[in-house]
């Protein structure tokens, strides 16, 4: 969906509040991307995910920082300190898993650049593709992808208009 570059490394998910809790293997990926900035990557991400109920993302860190590697998890499996420790330039995480006090602030204090988005962005593309897969595998079933995600809007304190529109 985000057309990331080459997969560099896959990692197990480590719960940010309890480093002893892990789930399925290889649910976090670190990708090599064409050099860009955090701001440019966030803008591209907004355009690519616009149809999934989101008009924006939250950027924490340095918008002008150079990005050549991006960490991304499956669903709510967000990249945290383990991905930062691998030298990743940008971590993409979903809001409901990226706790402000335990995750976002400590990561930014360690120099991380973050893009935080709504949870649906991590799930809608996969669920839509799953419906296509199920229709092909089980043609006798009627499969319906239901998406009623309310649209969210991002307003900027610097501008009364919607950001990145």
C-alpha positions, 0 to 999 in steps of 0.5 A: 500500500505505501509502496515501501522499498526493500524489506531489510529486516523482520522482527517479532513484536515487543509490547511497548509496556512489557518487553517480555510480551511478544506475539507472532514472529516477523510482525514488524518490518524495517524497509529501505526507502528512496531518500526523502524527508519526514515531511515528504513521507508524511505528505505521501502517506496522507495522499495514499491513505486518503480513502481510508477515513483519514485526512492526515497524520501526526508527525513527531520529531523533526519534519525535515529529517532525512529518511532512508529507512522506515519501520512499520508493524502489522495492525496494532504491532507498532515499532518502538525502541527495538526498531529505533535501536536498529537505526531506523529513521522513521517509525509509523504507528497507530494512535491507539497503540502509541501511548503518549507517556510510555511510547511517543514522548520517550521515543522522541526524547531518544531522537526518533521521528514518528508518524502516528495515524488512525488504527484503520489505516493499518487494517483497511487495506488488508481487510479489503484485500482479504475479501478479494482473496476469500471471494477467489478461494470460496466462490460460493460465499458472498463476501462483503467488505464493510467500511464505515470508518468516520472521516477524521480531519487534521487541523494545524495551529499554523493554518486554519485549513486542513493540513496536507490537503 
